[in-house]
Amino acid sequence: MKALDHKTPPHPKEVILGVLSQSDFISGEVLAKQLGMTRPAVWKYIAQLKEEGFGIESIQGRGYRLKAVPDILYPDLIRQKINTRRFGQKIFHFLRTDSTNIQARSLAADGAPEGTLLVAEYQEKGKGRLDRQWQSPSGKNLLFSLILRPDWPPQQAFYGTVLASVSLCRTIREVAGIEVGIKWPNDLYSGGKKLAGILTEFATDPDRIEYMIVGIGINCNWAPPKPPPEGQPATSLLQETGHKISRLRLLTCFLNQAENLYEKAGNEGVGLLKEEWNRYSLVINRPVTISNNQNTWTGIGQGIDDFGALILRLDNGQQEKFLAGDVRLRF
Ligand code: BT5
């Protein structure tokens, strides 16, 4: 569960990668001197990096050379590709953790700054709403959480999910070239199947949001083959586009998009997020079914209100608002 955190001193492995990525062959002795480590320490970290998939050539008399970088979301690689002021300026990267949302919660409670990003290659307890499980094998998909401290009243906390969904739709269009839609409250769909899910959690005091955790799982290169009984069919960007999409590009583009929108919403109000949400919504003017533990309603989606509640015109003609529930699209 060790994380590579970026603004508090970088992990020695990252320092080594930084040097290797800017040189041709470099001897163990020079590397050790430059980094202020012993040669056995350099050797140990190089061995670990090789195990993680980095192609590092070592030739006697010449030293080490970086030949191939695995698709690992190292903080340094992320930081090189973002032009944000806050989102992703502090990064924690986990090869394995329980859940980025769980980790983000304790960091946020300890005062982590807005924009802190937590990325995992694998989650042992990846979670959805109502303690449902989020499945994703190691290194295949994007699993991350962002800490926000918006100046919104607690009733508008749902707009964390709105911000993430709209930014994701824009990002996927830009990076993968496909159109995706939002299914209220927290799913992204492509070709009638679930492509991504968002889990927003928050802590409030009476009149403001203290912090908000926006957790996002995107199926890039893997989707659950068979949906569980209560679940919806799933898909991945690989299945939808026929080719592998760079997780790094997707994540960095998302951070740029999301910060931009977040700042705009901070200046102009969340109304602009609502408008964009409506544009991508799969439930507007569509027949849908919504259910909670006890009941099921059917109607036509009308949009969301200022607090993110789904407005439905029920089959009996009445208009009703829903703050929670699972929606199914009716075809
Ligand atoms: C969600 O919940 O869709 C929110 C998922 C959020 C996951 C991210 S990953 C990073 C961060 N850290 C976490 O621990 N969580 C967040 P919900 O709408 O409740 O959907 C959960 C349901 O989706 C499950 O019960 C399954 O039926 C289904 N499911 C699980 N894994 C899936 C996957 N990879 N793709 C599509 N559907 C999946």
Boltz pocket constraint, residues with backbone or C-beta under 6 A from the ligand:
constraints:
  - pocket:
      binder: B
      contacts: [[A, 98], [A, 99], [A, 100], [A, 101], [A, 102], [A, 123], [A, 125], [A, 126], [A, 127], [A, 128], [A, 129], [A, 130], [A, 132], [A, 133], [A, 134], [A, 135], [A, 136], [A, 142], [A, 143], [A, 144], [A, 145], [A, 186], [A, 187], [A, 194], [A, 195], [A, 196], [A, 197], [A, 198], [A, 199], [A, 215], [A, 216], [A, 217], [A, 219], [A, 222], [A, 223], [A, 224], [A, 227], [A, 228], [A, 230], [A, 231], [A, 232], [A, 233], [A, 234], [A, 235]]
      max_distance: 6.0
